[in-house]
């Protein structure tokens, strides 16, 4: 049986880099924020080894920006998240859980602060623009909320510093983790942050203006020839090892940030104005009864995890796996899932119902590092 194809149309938006990605031989796409997101170039395993040894350029334009501008920008930002934003300074990035009035996860973006009256929210896969515009309208906030023509391009891997320094200068090396600086690129001021959806280190360029995409892509590719730079994409195996969560897969609006293990990004007592504050204060006082964990799953490579795999202990349902893949470096299947408090301690043995049968699995409190 051959894999089904994805029919491309204008609704599945192209990115400024789509032509280059196609020329680089992209093998598969997913859809993220109604936009194309590459998922493999050679194959997921070869891409994985290359990412961990060299440097890759990723079309992550699907990490759309919700721009919040105006006198009430900071107020709206704090309405969206239980993380305390009062200490956030211009040039900082914050990983921020976004919650609705029930404390349910709406998104888990990276927020960037440019000034007291200007933020970007670099969103995961949900239509946060509508929620933010709805709050702004409903509360009569003095703020503009829009999606600008800005497309992140990620440079990830151990040689990312070297490649970026060659193209943008040695100041790149001084950018600290989750900070950004402004750089004049193609005649425009663009943000470059030390961030990205991998644990290999690297940067994200917030490419301002669709028309500049290919020129920036080409400069990186030419400068990195001897570094074996390649087109890449967020890697399923590497992100599961590092326990980077995938909104819509690992969590949804059914989950609180505490269940997702994002309690460390919540300062709910302090976050006055957050619409989910009352609901989260309730769940935080009792603590979650299930939580995100890493798992190893015994046996040879598991099939692709396209849905939910139930987790059992003594025949009773105690959790679920939502992401899983064979890890060449750890020589086991690695996974992410949610498990009840009765079984969430490190090294607890459970059983996972995979499409090709029951497997023994082990709970891990730490990610695979
Ligand atoms: N970069 C940018 N936008 C994004 C993503 C990104 N939007 C979509 C998606 N990724 C949002 N989800 C995440 C998940 C994890 C992280 C970033 C975005 C992440 N986490 C680090 C970790 O867990 O180790 C560090 C978090 C911290 O310490 O603050 O980086 O990747 N622009």
Boltz pocket constraint, residues with backbone or C-beta under 6 A from the ligand:
constraints:
  - pocket:
      binder: B
      contacts: [[A, 63], [A, 93], [A, 94], [A, 95], [A, 108], [A, 109], [A, 110], [A, 122], [A, 123], [A, 124], [A, 125], [A, 152], [A, 178], [A, 195], [A, 196], [A, 197], [A, 198], [A, 204], [A, 242], [A, 243], [A, 244], [A, 245]]
      max_distance: 6.0
